Amino acid sequence: MLRKYRTDAAFAANEAETVRTDAPAYWVCLALLLAVVALAARIASIW
């Protein structure tokens, strides 16, 4: 009985770790990351 719950929990954790590229949060984070990199490049070029 305990083994089944442990397996289900491991499966749920595994599912949560997979990156879904269709999730809006993924694209928002990617856009923010690109914006930060572009801003850092501009600041570095000014200095």
Secondary structure by P-SEA (a helix, b strand, c coil): caaaaaaaaaaaaaaaaccccccaaaaaaaaaaaaaaaaaaaaaaac
